[in-house]
Amino acid sequence: MANEIRGLFRIFGHRLPPRADQASFDERVRPIIDADPDLSHALLPLPDARAMLFEAYRELDRRVKRAASHGETCLRFMAIPGVGPIAALTFKAAVDDPGRFTSSRTVAAHFGLTPRRYQSGEMDNPGRISKAGDSDVRSTLYAAANAMMMRSVASSEIKSWGLRLTRQKGRRAVAAVARKLAVVMHRMLADGTEFRQRSLEGAS
């Protein structure tokens, strides 16, 4: 809806600041609309609807953060750089009983994060990830890996490994980091251990 409002503003010859964030969007938009009678008739319902949706979003966001903060397992997950409340809650709910998996390495395959392999004669080339299993879990792990690599300022062994891999495989490195996160988070869930800044060579 914010993008729709921006587009209509351009039609009427107005332009919003490109970095108007969600929280300040309403206070930036309304004075411009109020000052132009034509805009008021055409656009005023849109900011009202957007404000209601944004408040509903904020309430849902508060509930998610509250649920994550009250769970010991989620708090331990969120100690991993890049892993937020949604990723922690989604992974915990999807795995449920860590004993369902005979090995932590199988978790990444279960959620479709391992690459397909194309074998022919002497050729053995890894392809794209299989995308099997729960797409929501896969998406949250990928988002957590991307946040760790691109936005988190905290250092970790996984991040350092992923940055080295980026120089070789580009964006495929994010999927590899997501695989690593699935392995590590399952191990933490199974053992009740904390995230530690140490070598993770055995988790592949």
Residue, then its C-alpha position, 0 to 999 in steps of 0.5 A: m500500500a505504501n508503494e501504491i501511495r508513492g505511485l499515486f503521488r507521482i501522478f499528482g506531481h509529488r514525490l515522497p522521500p525515498r527513505a521514509d520508513q514504515a513508522s514515519f510514513d503516515e506523518r510524512v504523507r498526511p500533511i501533503i495530502d491535507a494540503d491538496p484537495d485533489l489528493s485528499h479525495a483520491l488518497l485519504p482512504l489509503p493512508d487510513a487503511r495502511a495505518m490500520l494494517f501497520e498497527a495490526y502488523r506491529e501487534l503481531d510482531r510484539r506477540v511473536k517477540r514475546a513468544a520467542s522471549h519466553g522460550e528457553t530454546c528460542l532464546r538460545f537460538m537467537a544468540i546466533p547472529g542473524v537468527g531472530p524470533i521468527a526463525a527461532l520459533t519456526f525452526k523449533a516448531a518444525v523440528d519439534d522432537p529432535g529425536r526424529f532425525t538420526s543425524s543433525r546433517t539430515v535436517a538440512a536435507h529434510f528442509g530442502l537445503t541440500p543441492r541436487r547432484y547430477q551424475s553421469g559417467e565421471m561427472d558429479n556436479p552439485g546443482r541447485i538446492s532440492k527445495a523439498g520439505d517445508s518451504d517456510v522453514r527453508s525461507t526463514l533459515y535462508a533469511a537468517a543466513n542472509a542477515m548473518m552474512m549481510r547485516s549482522v556486525a557480530s562475528s562467528e565461525i559460520k559467518s567467516w566460513g560463509l564469507r570465504l565461500t562467497r568469493q567462490k560461489g557467490r549467492r550460493a554461499v547463503a544457501a550453504v550457510a542456511r544448511k549450516l544453521a539447520v545443522v547447528m540449531h538441531r544440535m543445540l535443540a537436541d543437546g540443550t547446548e549454547f551457540r559457541q564461537r568455535s570451528l564447525e568443520g564437522a557440520s556440513 
